[in-house]
Amino acid sequence: MARVVILGGGFGGLAAAHELRTIHPEIEVTLVDRKDRFFMGFAKLWDLGHVRPLADGTRSLGKLADGGVGFLQVDITDLDPSARTVGTAEGTLEADAILIALGAAKSPKHLGFLNNPGAHDLYDGAQLPAMHADLDALTEGRILISILGGPFQCPPAPYEAALLVDEQLRLRGVRDEVELAVSTPQPMTLPVAGPDASQYLAGHLGDRGIELLSAKKVTGVDGDARRVSFEDGSTCDYSLLLGVPACVGPPLLAEAGLTGESGFVEPDRHTLRTKFERIYAVGDCTHIPTATGALPKAGVFAAGEAVVAARNIAADLVGSGGASFDGHGFCFLELPGRRVALVDGDFYAEPRPDVELTEADQDQFLRKQAYETERLDAWLG
């Protein structure tokens, strides 16, 4: 029996495992991850904004066994892509094919910035209780949501967080006493989606009185003074800092010789094959170029790439038909009033991504909820 090992239990790993078990149940699939549960990134924001507790959108990776996928909760210690072996704290796994879906690591420098009083990693679910406590205690001052560098995961999320925090401050009756700002090192809110989508989002921020600090690269955080410094010499004081660290490639993959000049794995952007035979990579651990930059580091893209990679792995192992990733993807953009706009299009288009923005409405919010439920049920029962 052919053996496939999947590294990582996020969007990419789960989508690939489901696809392989669906199209070729005779292939033995084992997924390895150090954590034991999965939730979608926007579930953290729903918790932050009191839409729904994070626990309600969390599933156990142990449920993979119900679908015939082996699951090992263990640390990965090394990877030999030439021999197709994976070293773990509990021994070595041998595979006929490996799919790497390990996600991205966080910049140690930026994590250091956030190791200061009044500062939190916005994307760290474990910090939600502390974020809630600080938000609930705040009655005046300034909240700064800061994108510390790039690339970073889920491009719309920091702005969605700002809008959700704005709603909560208004419900508490303290919005007039609390300033709210978002800083980004980028020239606009959503460069990957283009100027129209960026202006659309900036307009919604402006309508809610949220200050947008564009082209502001963070160079330091003074926790004692509660002040963020920017490369252009300006500063911004804060009472509460919710930061988004930049992504870096997992060191394990660099040590295995899998990363390129970008610091991430650089697979073929259509097949997701790496330079090593029957080694594939998808999701945030990759750098996949487009005409104007790179594919967003977002779960929808990881899942789409993973389905293609799974089909190509099956083609390698049992001779079935392969597949090609065409660069199409979408992103939910959540706005006040439980409304969602959709950014959708061909991100491989030339000379720039061909992306359309659908006006926000509540039906799209329901679609976002259904997207989560359908995939959690399919992947983890």
C-alpha positions as semicolon CSV with decimal commas, in nm:
position;residue;x (nm);y (nm);z (nm)
1;M;0,000;0,000;0,000
2;A;0,130;0,346;-0,093
3;R;0,200;0,569;0,206
4;V;0,150;0,945;0,219
5;V;0,262;1,156;0,513
6;I;0,108;1,501;0,553
7;L;0,293;1,750;0,770
8;G;0,056;1,998;0,930
9;G;-0,307;1,992;1,038
10;G;-0,422;2,330;0,909
11;F;-0,629;2,415;0,601
12;G;-0,384;2,257;0,359
13;G;-0,317;1,939;0,550
14;L;-0,682;1,869;0,624
15;A;-0,799;1,944;0,270
16;A;-0,532;1,713;0,127
17;A;-0,610;1,431;0,370
18;H;-0,980;1,453;0,288
19;E;-0,913;1,457;-0,086
20;L;-0,680;1,157;-0,077
21;R;-0,920;0,949;0,132
22;T;-1,209;1,046;-0,097
23;I;-1,048;0,972;-0,433
24;H;-0,815;0,686;-0,334
25;P;-0,909;0,520;-0,005
26;E;-0,651;0,249;-0,070
27;I;-0,368;0,501;-0,009
28;E;-0,250;0,503;0,351
29;V;-0,256;0,861;0,483
30;T;-0,095;0,981;0,805
31;L;-0,115;1,342;0,924
32;V;0,139;1,475;1,175
33;D;0,098;1,788;1,386
34;R;0,220;1,906;1,723
35;K;-0,123;2,045;1,812
36;D;-0,438;1,842;1,868
37;R;-0,710;2,072;1,734
38;F;-0,805;2,293;1,442
39;F;-1,002;2,615;1,400
40;M;-1,020;2,865;1,118
41;G;-0,842;3,195;1,165
42;F;-1,153;3,407;1,151
43;A;-1,293;3,211;1,447
44;K;-1,040;3,397;1,665
45;L;-1,178;3,730;1,548
46;W;-1,534;3,616;1,615
47;D;-1,425;3,542;1,971
48;L;-1,249;3,878;1,999
49;G;-1,562;4,055;1,876
50;H;-1,800;3,851;2,098
51;V;-1,966;3,700;1,792
52;R;-1,901;3,345;1,912
53;P;-1,657;3,167;2,148
54;L;-1,352;3,017;1,979
55;A;-1,435;2,678;2,130
56;D;-1,753;2,661;1,920
57;G;-1,548;2,655;1,599
58;T;-1,278;2,417;1,722
59;R;-1,255;2,047;1,631
60;S;-1,024;1,771;1,749
61;L;-0,769;1,643;1,499
62;G;-0,826;1,305;1,660
63;K;-1,148;1,291;1,455
64;L;-0,932;1,224;1,148
65;A;-0,931;0,858;1,248
66;D;-1,307;0,841;1,184
67;G;-1,234;0,913;0,819
68;G;-0,954;0,659;0,792
69;V;-0,665;0,904;0,829
70;G;-0,394;0,827;1,080
71;F;-0,309;1,113;1,317
72;L;0,009;1,155;1,516
73;Q;0,031;1,439;1,765
74;V;0,406;1,475;1,793
75;D;0,686;1,722;1,729
76;I;0,863;1,690;1,393
77;T;1,238;1,690;1,453
78;D;1,380;1,659;1,102
79;L;1,288;1,601;0,741
80;D;1,491;1,431;0,465
81;P;1,316;1,510;0,137
82;S;1,555;1,296;-0,070
83;A;1,486;0,984;0,136
84;R;1,125;1,089;0,204
85;T;1,157;1,035;0,577
86;V;1,021;1,238;0,865
87;G;1,188;1,234;1,203
88;T;0,964;1,278;1,506
89;A;1,002;1,267;1,881
90;E;0,857;0,915;1,864
91;G;1,055;0,774;1,573
92;T;1,098;0,799;1,196
93;L;0,821;0,785;0,938
94;E;0,891;0,657;0,588
95;A;0,671;0,769;0,300
96;D;0,619;0,721;-0,071
97;A;0,511;1,085;-0,091
98;I;0,510;1,379;0,150
99;L;0,287;1,684;0,151
100;I;0,428;1,977;0,347
101;A;0,156;2,201;0,491
102;L;0,330;2,327;0,801
103;G;0,213;2,686;0,777
104;A;0,444;2,974;0,856
105;A;0,641;3,061;1,166
106;K;0,625;3,407;1,322
107;S;0,909;3,657;1,309
108;P;1,106;3,624;1,636
109;K;1,184;3,996;1,616
110;H;0,816;4,083;1,601
111;L;0,727;3,843;1,881
112;G;0,989;4,033;2,081
113;F;0,808;4,359;2,003
114;L;0,490;4,209;2,147
115;N;0,659;4,087;2,464
116;N;0,581;4,421;2,623
117;P;0,317;4,556;2,863
118;G;-0,015;4,615;2,693
119;A;0,087;4,430;2,376
120;H;-0,058;4,109;2,233
121;D;-0,024;3,892;1,924
122;L;-0,360;3,945;1,755
123;Y;-0,337;3,608;1,578
124;D;-0,258;3,399;1,886
125;G;-0,573;3,227;2,008
126;A;-0,410;3,154;2,342
127;Q;-0,388;3,528;2,409
128;L;-0,760;3,592;2,361
129;P;-0,844;3,591;2,736
130;A;-0,575;3,853;2,800
131;M;-0,690;4,060;2,504
132;H;-1,049;4,047;2,629
133;A;-0,941;4,155;2,977
134;D;-0,743;4,452;2,847
135;L;-1,015;4,557;2,604
136;D;-1,286;4,534;2,870
137;A;-1,079;4,742;3,112
138;L;-1,004;5,019;2,862
139;T;-1,216;5,333;2,895
140;E;-0,983;5,588;2,732
141;G;-0,661;5,610;2,533
142;R;-0,569;5,453;2,201
143;I;-0,586;5,102;2,062
144;L;-0,335;5,041;1,785
145;I;-0,372;4,738;1,562
146;S;-0,036;4,714;1,390
147;I;0,080;4,498;1,100
148;L;0,443;4,466;1,200
149;G;0,580;4,347;0,865
150;G;0,521;4,126;0,569
151;P;0,430;3,883;0,444
152;F;0,159;3,820;0,700
153;Q;-0,133;3,581;0,722
154;C;-0,487;3,667;0,614
155;P;-0,448;4,021;0,473
156;P;-0,799;4,146;0,564
157;A;-0,795;4,021;0,925
158;P;-0,626;4,318;1,099
159;Y;-0,882;4,556;0,947
160;E;-1,170;4,322;1,033
161;A;-1,039;4,314;1,389
162;A;-1,039;4,693;1,402
163;L;-1,402;4,705;1,289
164;L;-1,504;4,439;1,542
165;V;-1,324;4,623;1,823
166;D;-1,494;4,945;1,712
167;E;-1,833;4,775;1,746
168;Q;-1,754;4,655;2,097
169;L;-1,633;4,997;2,209
170;R;-1,956;5,151;2,080
171;L;-2,167;4,892;2,261
172;R;-1,984;4,974;2,583
173;G;-2,036;5,346;2,526
174;V;-1,665;5,437;2,536
175;R;-1,585;5,477;2,167
176;D;-1,567;5,858;2,193
177;E;-1,297;5,828;2,460
178;V;-1,091;5,559;2,284
179;E;-0,900;5,631;1,965
180;L;-0,860;5,341;1,724
181;A;-0,592;5,312;1,457
182;V;-0,445;5,052;1,219
183;S;-0,089;5,071;1,091
184;T;0,048;4,885;0,791
185;P;0,386;4,887;0,617
186;Q;0,200;4,857;0,286
187;P;0,092;5,158;0,076
188;M;-0,274;5,052;0,088
189;T;-0,494;4,815;0,285
190;L;-0,511;4,523;0,040
191;P;-0,242;4,550;-0,229
192;V;-0,296;4,191;-0,339
193;A;-0,661;4,269;-0,418
194;G;-0,584;4,597;-0,593
195;P;-0,668;4,965;-0,543
196;D;-1,047;4,936;-0,572
197;A;-1,079;4,681;-0,290
198;S;-0,823;4,875;-0,086
199;Q;-1,016;5,200;-0,121
200;Y;-1,341;5,021;-0,039
201;L;-1,197;4,890;0,287
202;A;-1,026;5,221;0,371
203;G;-1,359;5,394;0,324
204;H;-1,527;5,167;0,577
205;L;-1,248;5,233;0,826
206;G;-1,289;5,606;0,775
207;D;-1,665;5,585;0,820
208;R;-1,608;5,436;1,164
209;G;-1,345;5,691;1,263
210;I;-1,061;5,439;1,251
211;E;-0,732;5,605;1,158
212;L;-0,534;5,432;0,883
213;L;-0,155;5,472;0,906
214;S;-0,025;5,352;0,568
215;A;0,338;5,294;0,467
216;K;0,440;5,273;0,834
217;K;0,706;5,008;0,895
218;V;0,750;4,933;1,265
219;T;1,109;4,946;1,389
220;G;1,053;4,914;1,762
221;V;0,813;4,903;2,056
222;D;0,884;5,077;2,386
223;G;0,669;4,897;2,640
224;D;0,749;5,136;2,923
225;A;0,641;5,441;2,724
226;R;0,377;5,238;2,536
227;R;0,503;5,376;2,208
228;V;0,556;5,228;1,862
229;S;0,833;5,368;1,644
230;F;0,822;5,370;1,264
231;E;1,098;5,370;1,004
232;D;1,010;5,722;0,887
233;G;1,090;5,859;1,235
234;S;0,731;5,900;1,349
235;T;0,581;5,734;1,655
236;C;0,240;5,630;1,782
237;D;0,147;5,600;2,149
238;Y;-0,088;5,323;2,255
239;S;-0,282;5,206;2,555
240;L;-0,331;4,865;2,396
241;L;-0,131;4,718;2,107
242;L;-0,264;4,429;1,902
243;G;0,017;4,330;1,667
244;V;0,040;4,105;1,363
245;P;0,387;3,950;1,328
246;A;0,531;3,888;0,984
247;C;0,556;3,529;0,861
248;V;0,887;3,350;0,818
249;G;0,955;3,004;0,683
250;P;0,967;2,720;0,937
251;P;1,335;2,658;1,024
252;L;1,282;2,284;0,975
253;L;1,223;2,340;0,603
254;A;1,532;2,555;0,560
255;E;1,740;2,291;0,735
256;A;1,601;2,033;0,492
257;G;1,712;2,239;0,191
258;L;1,355;2,303;0,080
259;T;1,342;2,683;0,091
260;G;1,440;2,935;-0,176
261;E;1,552;3,297;-0,176
262;S;1,215;3,402;-0,035
263;G;1,282;3,201;0,281
264;F;0,982;2,983;0,201
265;V;0,933;2,668;-0,006
266;E;0,893;2,764;-0,373
267;P;0,699;2,483;-0,543
268;D;0,575;2,485;-0,901
269;R;0,278;2,717;-0,880
270;H;0,052;2,489;-1,085
271;T;0,141;2,139;-0,961
272;L;0,274;2,231;-0,612
273;R;0,569;1,995;-0,668
274;T;0,899;2,089;-0,508
275;K;1,242;2,016;-0,653
276;F;1,240;1,683;-0,469
277;E;1,062;1,381;-0,616
278;R;0,714;1,322;-0,468
279;I;0,752;1,608;-0,220
280;Y;0,479;1,871;-0,243
281;A;0,420;2,193;-0,048
282;V;0,112;2,411;-0,002
283;G;-0,015;2,699;0,204
284;D;0,161;2,953;0,421
285;C;0,497;2,774;0,420
286;T;0,524;2,849;0,046
287;H;0,600;3,151;-0,168
288;I;0,403;3,137;-0,492
289;P;0,466;3,433;-0,724
290;T;0,203;3,634;-0,908
291;A;0,239;3,922;-1,152
292;T;0,239;4,177;-0,871
293;G;0,379;3,982;-0,576
294;A;0,272;3,650;-0,430
295;L;-0,042;3,457;-0,346
296;P;-0,194;3,566;-0,015
297;K;-0,116;3,355;0,288
298;A;-0,475;3,257;0,351
299;G;-0,656;2,934;0,429
300;V;-0,872;2,932;0,116
301;F;-0,562;2,927;-0,104
302;A;-0,396;2,659;0,109
303;A;-0,703;2,437;0,075
304;G;-0,728;2,490;-0,301
305;E;-0,360;2,414;-0,351
306;A;-0,388;2,107;-0,128
307;V;-0,664;1,949;-0,336
308;V;-0,446;1,987;-0,646
309;A;-0,138;1,852;-0,467
310;A;-0,336;1,553;-0,336
311;R;-0,453;1,465;-0,686
312;N;-0,098;1,491;-0,819
313;I;0,032;1,272;-0,538
314;A;-0,232;1,014;-0,628
315;A;-0,124;1,040;-0,993
316;D;0,235;0,973;-0,888
317;L;0,146;0,674;-0,675
318;V;-0,143;0,500;-0,850
319;G;-0,148;0,653;-1,196
320;S;-0,472;0,852;-1,169
321;G;-0,523;1,186;-1,339
322;G;-0,334;1,486;-1,205
323;A;-0,448;1,847;-1,161
324;S;-0,329;2,205;-1,198
325;F;-0,387;2,498;-0,963
326;D;-0,515;2,795;-1,164
327;G;-0,465;3,074;-0,913
328;H;-0,833;3,133;-0,846
329;G;-0,929;3,214;-0,491
330;F;-1,146;3,432;-0,273
331;C;-1,147;3,600;0,061
332;F;-1,426;3,699;0,298
333;L;-1,410;4,062;0,413
334;E;-1,624;4,107;0,722
335;L;-1,778;4,448;0,790
336;P;-2,001;4,586;1,066
337;G;-2,356;4,458;1,099
338;R;-2,270;4,093;1,028
339;R;-2,214;4,178;0,663
340;V;-1,947;4,025;0,443
341;A;-1,799;4,139;0,111
342;L;-1,630;3,887;-0,117
343;V;-1,295;3,943;-0,290
344;D;-1,285;3,685;-0,567
345;G;-1,082;3,627;-0,881
346;D;-0,784;3,498;-1,076
347;F;-0,468;3,582;-0,884
348;Y;-0,247;3,440;-1,161
349;A;-0,385;3,680;-1,422
350;E;-0,148;3,907;-1,615
351;P;-0,047;4,189;-1,599
352;R;-0,217;4,198;-1,259
353;P;-0,460;3,979;-1,063
354;D;-0,814;3,995;-1,202
355;V;-1,008;4,041;-0,880
356;E;-1,366;4,152;-0,824
357;L;-1,525;4,285;-0,508
358;T;-1,884;4,191;-0,425
359;E;-2,070;4,445;-0,211
360;A;-2,115;4,339;0,151
361;D;-2,443;4,191;0,268
362;Q;-2,576;3,954;0,532
363;D;-2,621;3,669;0,283
364;Q;-2,245;3,661;0,238
365;F;-2,205;3,643;0,615
366;L;-2,422;3,332;0,609
367;R;-2,205;3,195;0,329
368;K;-1,897;3,252;0,545
369;Q;-2,061;3,060;0,830
370;A;-2,156;2,779;0,593
371;Y;-1,802;2,766;0,453
372;E;-1,669;2,697;0,801
373;T;-1,935;2,442;0,896
374;E;-1,916;2,245;0,571
375;R;-1,541;2,207;0,585
376;L;-1,522;2,125;0,954
377;D;-1,785;1,858;0,903
378;A;-1,613;1,713;0,596
379;W;-1,264;1,720;0,739
380;L;-1,325;1,640;1,105
381;G;-1,679;1,508;1,136
